[in-house]
Amino acid sequence: MRKNTRRKNKRIKFKKSNYENIGNLTRKKRMRNAIFCSFIILICLITRIAWIQFVDGKELKNMAYTQQTLDRKINPRRGTIYDSTGENILAVSSTVETVTINPVNIEQKEKVAKALAEIFELDYDTVLKKVKKKTSIETIAKKVDREKTNKLRNWMNENNINTGINIDEDTKRYYPYNNLASQVIGFCGSDNQGLEGLEAMYENELKGEAGKIIKMTDAVGGEIGKEGENYVEGTDGNSLIISIDATIQGIAEKYLEEACIDNVCTDGGNIIIMNPKTGDILAMAGYPNYNLNDPYTVEIGEEKSDWNDLAQEEKTKQLQAMWRNKAISDTYEPGSVFKIVTASVALEEGITTTDKEGEFNCTGYIEIAGVKMKCWRYYRPHGAESLREALMNSCNPVFIGLGQKIGVETYYKYLEKFGFLKKTGIKLPGEASSIFLKQEKVGPVELATISFGQRFEVTPIQMVTMGATIANRGVYIKPRMVKSIIETKTGEIREMPVETGERVVSEENAKNMLDMLSSVVGEGTGKNAQVKGYIVGGKTGTSEDGVNTGKYVTSFMGIAPISDPQVVVLVTLYNPTGEGGHQGGAWFI
């Protein structure tokens, strides 16, 4: 029995010893695991700290700066836009002020809201809602006159309010001549960003660099201590001297308006006047136009109540139509004015001469590929004609015949040279492309219609550029809208280059064309364009505005003086419905 007891005791002692050894091993393992885990965590923390310091450090620093500072933007003055003389200001920025608040720094919220609403004629509830917001900054009134902000300053002094309300200098775009060249100059939005015309096209030059006022704040926008404000000065925008001459532009707009009203032009009209020696656009007028100082008011004959009743989509449509510069953004069939191209090509290719008596014979029509095409005076044919006489009479059959002799390939080569197969590149937004059939799809009938200016579309700016090319002794001249840019920082004047292209026709043939165009005005269909004391050349044009629409486009291109051309003028009237009719030679400006 003792032996059994001893054996039992030994087994118990052995088990206890094993349990103690296992426990010791488990504790050591836990310690090792804990140390290992701590090491891993430490490595992760060090890696994260290094990442924050060296990778995200710059961004986090900027975020902290943004959170701890309150920046109020100060708009710079946009550059001034001058006319070609450099004396007449067409667009200028005047000084106004903008009022903002820091809601978290305003204690008497109802009182402040009431004062702001009364001074700036705003809705009290809307202002109060802004004052009670938990934001760092809210805008109350933009671009207000100093007269009103002075009232606010006086109220703040009387009520001993020194924080929470900010009055900062701002600028407002102003157009001294209201409607003058409105579709060329364009206008700015409430944030001083150019939205239309030159204002949009030259935004990067005109806008300048904004300044700012920096104030130290806490996380919710409250002021920290008495650090005050740090003013960072902005840079005003560069100024433009454009090609438009304010006097010429004013005259063009006056007579265009008269022509559109007298001839009851339902779709308006436009005039482009170009200097063929430099490409400068001296005037680009559209009718109807709009007041640049009030660009969101449609000048229509309806009552204001009718405008207010329109759906927003219709209002937007009418506004965009009013802003649209049709001289560069719309295409039209040029009609007989395009015969200048056909005649120039025929001379350049040696197909004809200016005054070969009886070279052509108008029987009232010409048949091309089985299609009979009439002369506009088919009822009384022109008979025997030279090229000069055919141009004077605007005789379709003669130019159709010339087109057939020129051929499609050669004709399209000259279309390319005259710039009709690409945009002119004039520095205005929204320039449209011409619409021609692809060369391989042009057959005899299609070439015939092209030869006298039908069944394709070009822009008025392309047409006046063609006329300027003839007037520039046959060398292509690119239209120019801006003559120079004045750098605000240095006062340096950057001249914009006069850009010419290749020679399209010889100087001799260009001179011959000018001579024939003077005969058109002197004795032909353009008699109404005669100007006493000047020898003027030109060509009339009439075309359909679309197929079977019942609408017409009437145009006239004039060049003067013929001996040394200084101006090329293109007048285009859309759907004249007055008593004078729609023929290009039946009216004059």
Secondary structure per residue as TSV (DSSP state, phi and psi in degrees):
chain	resnum	aa	ss	phi	psi
A	1	M	-	360.0	-38.0
A	2	R	H	-63.7	-39.8
A	3	K	H	-61.8	-41.5
A	4	N	H	-63.3	-38.3
A	5	T	H	-65.6	-41.0
A	6	R	H	-64.0	-43.2
A	7	R	H	-61.8	-40.2
A	8	K	H	-63.7	-42.7
A	9	N	H	-63.7	-40.0
A	10	K	H	-62.8	-40.8
A	11	R	H	-64.4	-39.9
A	12	I	H	-62.9	-45.8
A	13	K	H	-63.2	-38.0
A	14	F	H	-65.1	-42.7
A	15	K	H	-63.2	-44.6
A	16	K	H	-59.8	-42.1
A	17	S	H	-63.5	-42.5
A	18	N	H	-63.3	-42.5
A	19	Y	H	-61.7	-40.0
A	20	E	H	-64.9	-42.5
A	21	N	H	-63.9	-43.1
A	22	I	H	-63.1	-41.3
A	23	G	H	-62.2	-41.1
A	24	N	H	-63.8	-42.1
A	25	L	H	-62.7	-41.2
A	26	T	H	-63.7	-42.0
A	27	R	H	-64.4	-40.6
A	28	K	H	-64.8	-40.1
A	29	K	H	-64.9	-40.8
A	30	R	H	-61.2	-42.9
A	31	M	H	-63.2	-42.1
A	32	R	H	-63.3	-42.5
A	33	N	H	-64.5	-40.2
A	34	A	H	-64.2	-42.7
A	35	I	H	-63.6	-42.8
A	36	F	H	-62.7	-45.5
A	37	C	H	-62.9	-41.8
A	38	S	H	-61.6	-39.9
A	39	F	H	-63.1	-45.1
A	40	I	H	-61.0	-45.5
A	41	I	H	-61.1	-41.4
A	42	L	H	-62.5	-43.7
A	43	I	H	-60.4	-43.5
A	44	C	H	-62.3	-42.7
A	45	L	H	-63.4	-44.4
A	46	I	H	-62.3	-42.7
A	47	T	H	-62.3	-43.5
A	48	R	H	-64.1	-43.4
A	49	I	H	-62.0	-42.1
A	50	A	H	-63.5	-40.5
A	51	W	I	-62.2	-46.6
A	52	I	I	-61.8	-41.1
A	53	Q	I	-71.2	-46.8
A	54	F	I	-100.5	-25.3
A	55	V	I	-99.6	-53.4
A	56	D	S	-92.5	-0.1
A	57	G	H	-56.7	-47.6
A	58	K	H	-64.2	-43.9
A	59	E	H	-65.4	-42.5
A	60	L	H	-66.4	-35.1
A	61	K	H	-63.2	-42.6
A	62	N	H	-65.3	-38.1
A	63	M	H	-64.8	-41.4
A	64	A	H	-64.3	-40.6
A	65	Y	H	-63.6	-42.4
A	66	T	H	-61.8	-40.9
A	67	Q	H	-70.4	-32.2
A	68	Q	H	-93.7	-2.9
A	69	T	E	-128.3	154.5
A	70	L	E	-119.4	113.6
A	71	D	E	-100.3	126.6
A	72	R	E	-110.1	120.6
A	73	K	E	-72.7	136.8
A	74	I	E	-114.2	111.8
A	75	N	-	-68.1	134.8
A	76	P	-	-76.8	167.5
A	77	R	-	-79.7	126.3
A	78	R	-	-65.8	151.0
A	79	G	-	-61.8	151.4
A	80	T	-	-80.1	145.5
A	81	I	E	-108.7	120.1
A	82	Y	E	-106.7	156.5
A	83	D	-	-79.2	-176.9
A	84	S	T	-62.3	-23.8
A	85	T	T	-77.3	-18.1
A	86	G	S	78.7	4.4
A	87	E	-	-110.0	-38.1
A	88	N	S	-85.5	122.2
A	89	I	E	-88.6	122.3
A	90	L	E	-98.0	-25.3
A	91	A	E	-152.1	133.9
A	92	V	E	-148.4	153.2
A	93	S	E	-101.4	123.0
A	94	S	E	-100.8	156.9
A	95	T	E	-83.8	126.2
A	96	V	E	-132.6	-169.6
A	97	E	E	-138.4	153.3
A	98	T	E	-120.3	137.1
A	99	V	E	-108.9	125.1
A	100	T	E	-127.1	164.6
A	101	I	E	-132.1	155.4
A	102	N	-	-109.0	92.5
A	103	P	G	-51.2	-36.7
A	104	V	G	-68.5	-16.9
A	105	N	G	-99.9	4.3
A	106	I	-	-101.6	125.1
A	107	E	S	-94.0	-52.3
A	108	Q	S	-88.3	74.7
A	109	K	H	-63.3	-47.2
A	110	E	H	-63.4	-40.9
A	111	K	H	-64.3	-43.8
A	112	V	H	-66.9	-43.9
A	113	A	H	-59.7	-41.9
A	114	K	H	-63.1	-43.9
A	115	A	H	-65.2	-45.0
A	116	L	H	-62.7	-41.9
A	117	A	H	-64.1	-40.9
A	118	E	H	-70.6	-45.3
A	119	I	H	-65.9	-41.4
A	120	F	T	-103.1	10.3
A	121	E	T	55.0	54.2
A	122	L	-	-115.0	166.2
A	123	D	-	-73.4	125.6
A	124	Y	H	-60.1	-45.8
A	125	D	H	-62.1	-38.5
A	126	T	H	-65.7	-42.4
A	127	V	H	-66.8	-43.2
A	128	L	H	-60.7	-38.6
A	129	K	H	-61.0	-40.2
A	130	K	H	-67.9	-41.0
A	131	V	H	-64.5	-31.7
A	132	K	T	-88.5	-3.8
A	133	K	S	-66.5	152.1
A	134	K	-	-99.0	57.6
A	135	T	S	-121.0	166.6
A	136	S	S	-80.0	-30.9
A	137	I	-	-153.8	141.6
A	138	E	E	-137.9	143.0
A	139	T	E	-91.2	130.6
A	140	I	E	-100.2	-50.2
A	141	A	E	-147.3	132.1
A	142	K	E	-104.8	145.0
A	143	K	E	50.3	56.2
A	144	V	E	-103.6	152.7
A	145	D	-	-69.3	153.2
A	146	R	H	-61.7	-26.4
A	147	E	H	-57.3	-41.3
A	148	K	H	-76.3	-40.8
A	149	T	H	-67.2	-28.4
A	150	N	H	-66.3	-33.9
A	151	K	H	-62.6	-40.1
A	152	L	H	-66.1	-41.4
A	153	R	H	-60.4	-44.2
A	154	N	H	-63.4	-42.1
A	155	W	H	-62.5	-41.4
A	156	M	H	-64.0	-40.1
A	157	N	H	-66.3	-43.0
A	158	E	H	-64.5	-31.8
A	159	N	T	-103.1	10.1
A	160	N	T	53.3	45.3
A	161	I	-	-106.2	115.8
A	162	N	-	-114.7	-13.4
A	163	T	S	-129.6	159.1
A	164	G	S	93.3	-19.3
A	165	I	E	-120.6	126.6
A	166	N	E	-118.3	135.1
A	167	I	E	-121.0	109.7
A	168	D	E	-117.1	147.5
A	169	E	E	-67.0	140.7
A	170	D	E	-142.6	176.4
A	171	T	E	-127.9	153.4
A	172	K	E	-133.5	133.5
A	173	R	E	-76.4	135.4
A	174	Y	E	-134.4	138.8
A	175	Y	-	-118.9	102.0
A	176	P	T	-58.1	-29.0
A	177	Y	T	-101.5	13.9
A	178	N	T	55.2	-96.7
A	179	N	T	-85.1	-11.1
A	180	L	T	-59.4	124.5
A	181	A	T	52.3	35.6
A	182	S	H	-59.8	-41.1
A	183	Q	H	-77.2	-9.7
A	184	V	H	-93.8	-49.2
A	185	I	H	-71.0	-43.6
A	186	G	-	77.6	-172.2
A	187	F	-	-145.3	176.0
A	188	C	B	-115.0	156.5
A	189	G	-	-85.2	-175.9
A	190	S	T	-66.3	-19.8
A	191	D	T	-96.1	15.2
A	192	N	S	69.5	16.4
A	193	Q	-	-91.0	133.5
A	194	G	B	-64.7	131.2
A	195	L	-	-111.6	-26.5
A	196	E	S	-141.6	162.8
A	197	G	H	56.6	-147.8
A	198	L	H	-62.3	-31.7
A	199	E	H	-57.9	-37.6
A	200	A	H	-82.9	-42.1
A	201	M	H	-64.3	-36.1
A	202	Y	T	-109.6	32.8
A	203	E	H	-54.4	-46.0
A	204	N	H	-64.6	-29.9
A	205	E	H	-79.9	-40.0
A	206	L	H	-83.0	-30.0
A	207	K	S	-71.3	-31.8
A	208	G	-	74.4	-171.0
A	209	E	B	-117.3	128.5
A	210	A	-	-67.8	145.4
A	211	G	E	-95.5	-179.0
A	212	K	E	-158.3	158.7
A	213	I	E	-113.6	123.9
A	214	I	E	-109.0	131.2
A	215	K	E	-133.1	135.3
A	216	M	E	-74.2	132.9
A	217	T	B	-137.9	166.8
A	218	D	-	-87.6	-171.2
A	219	A	T	-61.9	-29.2
A	220	V	T	-101.5	7.6
A	221	G	S	98.0	3.0
A	222	G	-	-74.5	151.5
A	223	E	B	-69.8	142.9
A	224	I	-	-106.6	117.4
A	225	G	T	56.3	-145.8
A	226	K	T	-126.8	49.5
A	227	E	-	-70.7	-22.8
A	228	G	-	77.0	-161.8
A	229	E	E	-120.8	145.9
A	230	N	E	-110.8	121.3
A	231	Y	E	-97.9	121.7
A	232	V	E	-106.8	114.0
A	233	E	-	-71.1	139.8
A	234	G	-	-88.6	-178.8
A	235	T	B	-122.6	124.3
A	236	D	-	-65.6	155.8
A	237	G	-	-74.5	163.5
A	238	N	-	-76.3	155.2
A	239	S	E	-102.0	156.7
A	240	L	E	-117.1	139.7
A	241	I	E	-109.7	111.4
A	242	I	E	-96.4	171.7
A	243	S	S	-79.3	-18.2
A	244	I	-	-64.0	130.2
A	245	D	-	-96.5	118.8
A	246	A	H	-57.5	-37.2
A	247	T	H	-68.0	-48.4
A	248	I	H	-63.8	-40.4
A	249	Q	H	-61.6	-44.0
A	250	G	H	-61.8	-42.1
A	251	I	H	-64.9	-45.0
A	252	A	H	-59.8	-43.6
A	253	E	H	-66.2	-39.8
A	254	K	H	-60.6	-51.2
A	255	Y	H	-77.0	-26.3
A	256	L	H	-65.8	-43.5
A	257	E	H	-60.6	-44.4
A	258	E	H	-60.8	-42.9
A	259	A	H	-65.0	-42.0
A	260	C	H	-67.1	-37.4
A	261	I	H	-73.5	-47.0
A	262	D	H	-62.8	-36.3
A	263	N	T	-97.1	6.9
A	264	V	T	49.0	59.6
A	265	C	B	-82.8	103.9
A	266	T	T	-66.3	-25.5
A	267	D	T	-112.5	17.7
A	268	G	-	79.7	-157.4
A	269	G	E	-171.0	175.8
A	270	N	E	-152.1	159.2
A	271	I	E	-132.1	135.7
A	272	I	E	-123.8	131.7
A	273	I	E	-121.5	123.3
A	274	M	E	-126.4	139.9
A	275	N	-	-86.3	113.6
A	276	P	T	-71.6	-13.2
A	277	K	T	-84.1	-30.8
A	278	T	T	-118.7	-16.3
A	279	G	-	84.0	0.3
A	280	D	B	-63.6	131.5
A	281	I	E	-85.2	103.5
A	282	L	E	-76.6	-27.9
A	283	A	E	-155.4	143.0
A	284	M	E	-144.0	97.4
A	285	A	E	-110.6	141.4
A	286	G	E	-128.1	146.0
A	287	Y	E	-133.2	131.4
A	288	P	S	-76.3	161.5
A	289	N	-	-119.9	-161.5
A	290	Y	-	-151.5	166.0
A	291	N	-	-85.8	116.7
A	292	L	T	-62.0	-27.2
A	293	N	T	-80.1	-9.0
A	294	D	S	-145.3	63.3
A	295	P	T	-72.2	-9.8
A	296	Y	T	-100.7	12.2
A	297	T	S	-105.2	117.7
A	298	V	-	-80.7	125.0
A	299	E	-	-88.2	83.9
A	300	I	-	-119.2	163.6
A	301	G	S	-80.3	0.6
A	302	E	S	-86.3	162.5
A	303	E	-	-68.2	153.4
A	304	K	H	-61.3	-31.3
A	305	S	H	-63.2	-35.3
A	306	D	H	-64.2	-40.4
A	307	W	H	-63.0	-43.0
A	308	N	H	-65.2	-26.1
A	309	D	H	-81.3	-12.4
A	310	L	S	-69.8	148.8
A	311	A	-	-68.4	154.2
A	312	Q	H	-59.1	-37.3
A	313	E	H	-62.0	-41.2
A	314	E	H	-70.1	-37.3
A	315	K	H	-61.3	-45.9
A	316	T	H	-60.6	-41.5
A	317	K	H	-61.2	-44.5
A	318	Q	H	-68.8	-38.0
A	319	L	H	-63.9	-45.1
A	320	Q	H	-65.4	-35.6
A	321	A	H	-65.5	-36.8
A	322	M	H	-69.5	-38.0
A	323	W	H	-77.2	-21.8
A	324	R	-	-65.0	131.1
A	325	N	-	-93.2	93.1
A	326	K	H	-65.2	-20.7
A	327	A	H	-65.0	-23.5
A	328	I	H	-123.3	-20.4
A	329	S	H	-100.1	-12.6
A	330	D	-	-117.0	148.2
A	331	T	-	-108.5	159.8
A	332	Y	B	-155.9	162.8
A	333	E	-	-80.9	122.4
A	334	P	-	-76.5	-18.0
A	335	G	G	66.4	-146.4
A	336	S	G	-68.5	-15.8
A	337	V	G	-58.8	-28.7
A	338	F	G	-71.0	-11.4
A	339	K	H	-64.0	-19.2
A	340	I	H	-59.8	-39.6
A	341	V	H	-65.4	-49.7
A	342	T	H	-59.9	-44.2
A	343	A	H	-64.5	-41.7
A	344	S	H	-62.9	-43.6
A	345	V	H	-66.1	-42.7
A	346	A	H	-61.7	-40.2
A	347	L	H	-66.1	-45.5
A	348	E	H	-65.2	-33.7
A	349	E	T	-86.7	2.0
A	350	G	T	71.2	21.7
A	351	I	S	-78.1	-29.3
A	352	T	-	-150.0	175.5
A	353	T	-	-128.5	172.8
A	354	T	S	-73.3	-37.5
A	355	D	-	-131.8	36.4
A	356	K	-	-78.5	109.0
A	357	E	T	-62.7	130.3
A	358	G	T	69.6	17.4
A	359	E	-	-63.4	-33.1
A	360	F	E	-120.0	159.1
A	361	N	E	-138.7	116.6
A	362	C	E	-92.7	116.8
A	363	T	-	-102.1	7.0
A	364	G	S	102.3	-12.8
A	365	Y	E	-163.5	170.2
A	366	I	E	-142.7	142.0
A	367	E	E	-105.4	125.0
A	368	I	E	-124.8	120.0
A	369	A	T	50.3	40.8
A	370	G	T	83.2	1.3
A	371	V	E	-107.3	123.8
A	372	K	E	-86.4	121.6
A	373	M	E	-114.2	124.0
A	374	K	E	-86.4	152.7
A	375	C	-	-79.1	151.9
A	376	W	T	-61.6	-24.5
A	377	R	T	-111.5	50.5
A	378	Y	T	-63.6	-28.3
A	379	Y	T	-73.2	-17.7
A	380	R	S	-144.4	80.4
A	381	P	-	-56.0	152.6
A	382	H	-	-75.3	-22.7
A	383	G	E	74.9	-147.8
A	384	A	E	-68.5	134.9
A	385	E	E	-146.1	151.5
A	386	S	-	-92.2	175.9
A	387	L	H	-61.7	-42.0
A	388	R	H	-58.7	-46.6
A	389	E	H	-67.4	-36.7
A	390	A	H	-64.1	-38.1
A	391	L	H	-69.8	-41.0
A	392	M	H	-60.9	-38.5
A	393	N	H	-88.5	-9.1
A	394	S	T	53.9	50.9
A	395	C	-	-84.8	109.6
A	396	N	H	-58.6	-47.3
A	397	P	H	-56.7	-37.1
A	398	V	H	-62.3	-44.5
A	399	F	H	-76.7	-28.0
A	400	I	H	-64.3	-45.4
A	401	G	H	-61.4	-41.0
A	402	L	H	-63.8	-40.1
A	403	G	H	-60.2	-39.9
A	404	Q	H	-64.7	-38.2
A	405	K	H	-70.5	-35.8
A	406	I	H	-66.9	-43.9
A	407	G	-	87.8	155.9
A	408	V	H	-63.7	-49.7
A	409	E	H	-59.4	-47.5
A	410	T	H	-67.1	-40.3
A	411	Y	H	-61.4	-44.6
A	412	Y	H	-68.6	-28.4
A	413	K	H	-62.5	-40.1
A	414	Y	H	-76.3	-31.9
A	415	L	H	-58.7	-40.0
A	416	E	H	-64.6	-45.5
A	417	K	H	-63.7	-39.8
A	418	F	H	-74.1	-10.2
A	419	G	T	91.0	15.7
A	420	F	T	-81.9	-16.0
A	421	L	T	-98.0	11.7
A	422	K	S	-152.3	166.6
A	423	K	-	-72.2	153.5
A	424	T	-	-71.7	-24.6
A	425	G	-	82.3	16.7
A	426	I	-	-58.6	140.7
A	427	K	S	-82.1	67.8
A	428	L	S	-140.4	145.2
A	429	P	T	-74.6	148.5
A	430	G	T	87.3	20.2
A	431	E	-	-68.0	132.8
A	432	A	-	-90.7	162.4
A	433	S	-	-97.3	154.8
A	434	S	-	-72.3	166.1
A	435	I	B	-125.8	103.5
A	436	F	-	-123.9	151.9
A	437	L	-	-63.6	148.6
A	438	K	-	-63.1	144.8
A	439	Q	G	-53.2	-41.0
A	440	E	G	-69.7	-13.6
A	441	K	G	-98.3	1.2
A	442	V	-	-89.0	116.0
A	443	G	-	-102.2	-171.7
A	444	P	H	-58.1	-42.0
A	445	V	H	-68.2	-43.3
A	446	E	H	-63.9	-41.1
A	447	L	H	-63.9	-36.7
A	448	A	H	-61.3	-45.3
A	449	T	H	-69.2	-36.1
A	450	I	H	-62.2	-38.0
A	451	S	H	-60.8	-27.6
A	452	F	T	-115.3	19.2
A	453	G	T	89.4	27.0
A	454	Q	-	-122.5	157.3
A	455	R	S	66.5	30.1
A	456	F	-	-152.5	168.8
A	457	E	B	-136.1	141.8
A	458	V	B	-133.5	172.6
A	459	T	-	-95.8	153.6
A	460	P	H	-56.3	-35.1
A	461	I	H	-67.4	-32.8
A	462	Q	H	-67.9	-38.4
A	463	M	H	-67.9	-44.5
A	464	V	H	-68.7	-29.4
A	465	T	H	-68.0	-36.4
A	466	M	H	-61.5	-46.3
A	467	G	H	-61.4	-38.7
A	468	A	H	-66.7	-31.9
A	469	T	H	-64.4	-43.3
A	470	I	H	-63.6	-44.5
A	471	A	H	-68.9	-22.3
A	472	N	T	-91.9	36.2
A	473	R	T	60.9	29.0
A	474	G	T	91.9	3.1
A	475	V	E	-103.0	130.2
A	476	Y	E	-61.0	134.8
A	477	I	E	-126.1	127.7
A	478	K	-	-82.9	135.2
A	479	P	-	-65.6	140.8
A	480	R	B	-125.2	131.1
A	481	M	S	-102.9	-29.6
A	482	V	E	-120.0	125.8
A	483	K	E	-85.1	-39.8
A	484	S	E	-158.9	160.5
A	485	I	E	-122.4	129.2
A	486	I	E	-98.9	116.9
A	487	E	-	-72.6	124.3
A	488	T	T	-65.4	-43.4
A	489	K	T	-66.5	-41.1
A	490	T	T	-110.4	-16.8
A	491	G	-	78.6	1.9
A	492	E	-	-67.0	142.6
A	493	I	E	-106.3	119.4
A	494	R	E	-96.0	112.9
A	495	E	E	-80.0	133.7
A	496	M	-	-84.4	130.1
A	497	P	-	-68.8	149.3
A	498	V	-	-80.4	124.3
A	499	E	-	-110.3	122.3
A	500	T	E	-113.9	157.4
A	501	G	E	-111.0	-151.1
A	502	E	E	-79.6	164.7
A	503	R	E	-72.4	130.3
A	504	V	-	-96.0	-47.6
A	505	V	S	-132.5	161.2
A	506	S	-	-66.3	158.6
A	507	E	H	-60.6	-37.4
A	508	E	H	-64.7	-44.7
A	509	N	H	-71.2	-31.9
A	510	A	H	-63.3	-41.7
A	511	K	H	-64.4	-40.9
A	512	N	H	-62.3	-40.6
A	513	M	H	-63.0	-44.6
A	514	L	H	-60.3	-40.3
A	515	D	H	-63.8	-43.1
A	516	M	H	-66.6	-36.2
A	517	L	H	-66.9	-30.0
A	518	S	H	-68.6	-30.4
A	519	S	H	-70.7	-33.3
A	520	V	H	-60.6	-41.5
A	521	V	H	-79.0	-37.0
A	522	G	H	-70.7	-40.0
A	523	E	H	-134.7	-10.3
A	524	G	S	-102.4	-147.2
A	525	T	T	-70.2	-11.7
A	526	G	T	-101.4	25.1
A	527	K	G	-56.4	-34.1
A	528	N	G	-67.8	-9.2
A	529	A	G	-93.9	5.9
A	530	Q	-	-64.5	140.3
A	531	V	-	-125.6	121.5
A	532	K	T	-59.3	130.0
A	533	G	T	91.3	-5.4
A	534	Y	S	-130.9	147.3
A	535	I	-	-97.3	111.7
A	536	V	-	-110.5	139.9
A	537	G	E	-112.4	157.1
A	538	G	E	179.2	176.4
A	539	K	E	-147.8	134.1
A	540	T	E	-88.0	160.2
A	541	G	E	-152.3	142.1
A	542	T	E	-137.5	134.2
A	543	S	E	-147.7	162.3
A	544	E	E	-79.9	142.9
A	545	D	S	-93.9	81.9
A	546	G	S	91.1	174.3
A	547	V	S	-94.1	125.3
A	548	N	S	55.3	37.5
A	549	T	-	-93.2	-18.9
A	550	G	S	78.0	5.3
A	551	K	-	-107.4	153.0
A	552	Y	E	-132.7	156.3
A	553	V	E	-117.0	126.7
A	554	T	E	-111.9	133.9
A	555	S	E	-145.6	162.0
A	556	F	E	-148.0	132.1
A	557	M	E	-110.9	126.2
A	558	G	E	-120.0	147.0
A	559	I	E	-131.6	131.1
A	560	A	E	-153.9	153.0
A	561	P	-	-73.9	151.9
A	562	I	T	-62.4	-34.5
A	563	S	T	-65.2	-32.4
A	564	D	S	-155.2	81.0
A	565	P	-	-56.1	129.2
A	566	Q	-	-111.1	-26.5
A	567	V	E	-139.6	144.8
A	568	V	E	-119.9	127.3
A	569	V	E	-119.8	130.5
A	570	L	E	-121.1	120.1
A	571	V	E	-110.5	128.9
A	572	T	E	-130.3	124.4
A	573	L	E	-115.2	130.2
A	574	Y	E	-100.4	116.4
A	575	N	S	54.8	62.1
A	576	P	B	-69.8	126.0
A	577	T	-	-119.7	12.9
A	578	G	S	-78.3	-176.2
A	579	E	T	-65.2	-24.1
A	580	G	T	-72.9	-9.6
A	581	G	-	81.6	-169.7
A	582	H	S	-115.3	9.6
A	583	Q	-	-75.4	137.3
A	584	G	G	-60.1	-30.4
A	585	G	G	-88.5	0.6
A	586	A	G	-90.8	-6.7
A	587	W	-	-136.9	166.8
A	588	F	-	-150.4	157.4
A	589	I	-	-101.3	360.0
